[in-house]
Amino acid sequence: MKGNEIDCREIEEILNKFDYKIKQSLKNTSYQEQSDLEQEIKLKIIEKMFTVEFKDPPSIWCFLKPIDVKG
């Protein structure tokens, strides 16, 4: 997923992964507002998918200092 190369299947897959957590969080909201809030949360997730640049995470080697071996 890079930039605008996200397709509908990927969006649906990610929303499905978040679905349980969204439903659990909605229990803290009044019943009348749950549907609207669920739509807003999903909309924000989709917006972020298009605005955030996904990069590979740094490897462990990026954090290790080179060891100076002098005899």
C-alpha positions in Angstrom: 0.0 0.0 0.0 1.8 3.1 -1.2 0.2 6.4 -1.7 -2.8 6.2 -4.0 -2.3 2.6 -5.0 -4.8 1.4 -2.4 -7.7 -0.5 -3.8 -11.2 -1.2 -2.5 -10.2 -4.7 -1.3 -7.5 -3.4 0.8 -9.7 -0.8 2.3 -12.4 -3.3 3.1 -9.8 -5.7 4.6 -8.4 -3.1 6.9 -11.9 -1.9 8.0 -12.8 -5.5 8.8 -9.7 -5.8 10.9 -10.7 -2.7 12.9 -14.4 -3.7 13.1 -14.3 -5.5 16.4 -12.4 -2.7 18.1 -14.8 -0.1 16.7 -17.8 -2.0 17.9 -16.3 -2.3 21.4 -15.6 1.4 21.5 -19.1 2.3 20.4 -20.5 0.7 23.6 -19.3 3.8 25.4 -21.5 6.0 23.3 -25.3 6.4 23.4 -27.3 4.1 21.1 -28.6 7.0 19.0 -25.1 8.2 18.1 -23.4 4.8 17.5 -24.2 4.5 13.8 -23.0 8.1 13.0 -19.8 7.6 15.1 -19.1 4.3 13.4 -19.3 5.9 10.0 -17.1 8.8 11.1 -14.4 6.4 12.5 -14.4 4.4 9.3 -14.2 7.5 7.2 -11.2 8.8 9.2 -9.4 5.4 8.8 -9.9 5.6 5.0 -8.7 9.2 4.9 -5.5 8.3 6.8 -4.9 5.4 4.4 -4.6 7.9 1.6 -2.7 10.6 3.5 -0.1 8.6 5.5 3.0 7.4 3.7 3.7 3.8 4.6 7.3 3.0 4.9 9.2 -0.2 5.9 10.0 -0.2 9.6 13.7 0.3 10.5 15.7 -2.8 11.0 17.7 -3.6 14.2 20.9 -2.7 12.4 19.8 0.9 12.2 19.9 1.1 16.0 23.2 -0.7 16.7 26.3 1.3 17.0 29.3 0.0 15.0 31.9 -1.6 17.3 35.4 -0.1 17.0 37.7 -3.1 17.2 41.3 -1.9 17.9 43.9 -4.4 18.9 
